[in-house]
Amino acid sequence: MEENYDVLICYDIDAKNDSAVYSDVKEAMKTKGYADRLIDLADSKKRTLHLPNTTLWKQTTPVVIAREDLNSCIADYNKKNSTSHGLERCIAMEFTSIWAGVYGKAHSSKSKSPEKNRK
């Protein structure tokens, strides 16, 4: 039985002086429904929390699928650019409604802001 829950994935890519891989992979993950920000429904102002640069989240996605999605996006980048980047480190974990964060400044790229409640 496959579990469906929100997932948070944090990663570093073995970039070998190719900073474009980070932005291209992040954008590819966004096309798969991942987001780099969320709306704090528990906040009276409904502020947006901007996640760190190599952290994304997605609703109702198993952790193994998140890791596979990331590997797939890196493989697609490698094929398109004749490179051989890989994951240097990565963790995908269940993301609950219990969290605390620093809202931070907006990212330069545009993405959806899915709602994520904090209890």
N, C-alpha and C positions, 0 to 999 in steps of 0.2 A: 504494500500500500504506500503510495507516494504522499508525503506530507506537503501541505501548502501553507506557507506562512511568509511574512515579509522577510527579506534577506538584506543584509548589509555586507558589502564586499569591499575590502581594502587591499591594495596591491602595489607592487613596484615591478617595473619591467626592466630587464637587462637591456638598456637602451644603447649602449656603445656609441655615445656621442650623437644620437639621433633623437632629438627632443620632439620631433614631429610625431613619433610613435605614440606618445602619451595623449596628445590631443586627438589624433585620428582614432585611436582605440576607444577613447572616452566617447567620442561622437558615435562610433559604431555601436557601443553599448547602449547609448541613448536611443538608437533606432530599435533596439530590442526591448525598450520600455524601462530602462534604468534611469535614475535621476540623480542629480548632484545637489539637490535641495529638497526641502520638505516644509510644509506649513504646520506650525505648531498650533493645533486647535485648542489646546489648553491655555494658551496665552490670550489674554483679553484683546490684544491688538492683532492676533492671528499673524504674528511675524513669521518670516521665512528663515529657516535655519539652513545656512550654506555649508555643505559638508566639505571636508578637506579635499584637495585636488584629486587624489587617487582613491577616493571613497565614493561608492555609489550605493543606491538601494532600489529595491523593486518589491512591489506587493505580490503576495501569493506565489512565491518562487522558492523551490527547494535549494538548499545551499549547494548541492552537487551540480545542479543546473546552472547556477550563477558562475561557478568555477568553469564549467564547460563553455558557457557563453563567452567568458573572458578569453579562454584559450582559443576559441574559434575566431574571435575578433583579432587577436594577435596573429594567428595563422593567416587570416585574410590579408592583414597589413603586410606580413612577410611576403606573401605571394605577389601582391600588387607592387611591392617596392624592391623585390629581390634582396630581402634582408633575412636575418635569422635570429630575431629577438625572441626571448622567452620570458616567462615569469621568474622574477628574482625571488619574490616572496608574495604570499597571498593568504588571506583568510576570508572565508565566507561564513557568516553566522546568522542565526535567527535574530531578527530585529523586532523587539517587542515594543509595546506602547509605553514602556517605562524607560525614560532616557533623560539625560541632562546634557546641555551643550552650550556653546558660545555661538550666537547667531552669525557673526562674521559679515564681511562685505560680500556683495554679489560677485559671482563669477563673471568673466567677460563673455562667456557663451550663453546662449538662451536654451532653456530646457523647461519642461513642465515642472510644476511644483506640486507633486501629489500631497495629499493631506495625510498627516501622521499624528495621531493623538498621543499625548503624554498623560499618564495618570498620576 
